[in-house]
Amino acid sequence: MNLHRLERHQHPKPPHQELRQKSVFDSGSRNVGQVGNLYVDEDSNLQFLDVCTSGFLGFGTKHYLVPAEAIAEESPGAVTLKVDQQSVESAPTLDNPKGAPGEELQRSAHEHYGLGAVL
């Protein structure tokens, strides 16, 4: 699927809200990280989140690709996922979060979360 990263002034199509900079919690209410970027299709439908985690003192930031189907709930300050922290931290990573994920990375992310390939 051809995706693009939303710029800061752009927003995904409802029902999704503006999610960037919100805290991300796993299915057990553990803080996993923060939403960095949003990736949408041609119609602005949200397809993936970039969940950022940082290491000690902010060094070693990693960007994990999380399908929108893994979102359990959106609230004003947070996003809760249907999966646990270990699932996120073992997910495919984005080497370049400023660019859109390619089809192979999208497929890998869907398979990792048990969603199957929907491309």
N, C-alpha and C positions, 0 to 999 in steps of 0.2 A: 504494500500500500504506500502511496506517495504521501509523505507527511511533511509538515513544516513546523518550526518552532514559533510560538506566538511571541511577538514583541511585547514589551511592557505595557503599551497602550492598548493592546488587543486582548480580547476575552473569549473564552470558549462558549459555544452555543449552550443554552439551558438544556438540561436541568443543572449542569455544573456551574459552580460559582468561580470567582477568582480564587485560585488556590495557592498561587505563588507566595512564598515566605511563610506559609502556615506550617505549624508543627505536624509531624506525621507520627501516628501511634499505630502499633500493631494490634492484633486481635486480643492480646492480653493487656492492653492499655499501657504498654511500654513505649517510651519515646524512642523512635527509630531515627529521626532526622527532620529535615525540612524540605518542602517542595521548592525546587530551584527553577525548573522550566516546565512548560506544558507543550505537548506535541499534538497537533490536530490534523484532520484530513482536509480535503478541499472544501468541505462544507462547514468547517470550524467545529466539527464534532470531536470532543476530547478522546484521544486514543491512548496516550501514555503520559505518565508523570516522570519527572526526573527527581528522585529522592536523594538528597545530599546528606552524607554523613561525614563528620570530620573526626580526625584523630586527636591526639594530645595537643592542646593549645591551638587547635584549628589547622594543624598541619596534616597532610595526607588526606585531603578531602576526596571522597569517592562519590560518583554519581551512578545510581542504580535506576534501571529502566523498569517501571511498574505499570502494567496495563490498567486502564481506567476501570476495567471489570473487577479489579481487586479492591476497589473502594467500597467500603461498607457504609460509611457515613461522612457527610461534610457538615461542619459546623462553622460558626463565624471565625474561630481561631485555630481550627485543627481539621485534619483529615484522619479518619480511622480506616485501617485496612482490614480485609478479611483474612489476612495471613499473619504469621508470626515474624518476629524480628530476624530469626535465622533464615527464613525464606527470602527476605529482602536482602540481607547481607550476603547471600550466596547467589543472588540474581545476576544476570548479565550487566556489565557496567558500560557506561557511555565514555568513550575516550574523548569525544568532543561534544560536550553538552550544548554548545552554541549551534551545532548543526543538527539536522534531523536524523534519527536512527534509520539505518538502511533496512531493507526487507529481511535480511538474514538475522539481524539483531532483533527485529520485531518478532520474528518467528521463534527465536530462541527464548525470548521473554515470555511469550504466550505458553510455550511448552513448559518452561520452568515453573510457572504458576499453575500448571495443570489445566490451562484453558484451551489447549490445542491451537493449531494455526488457523487464523481467521483471515488470512490475506487473500 
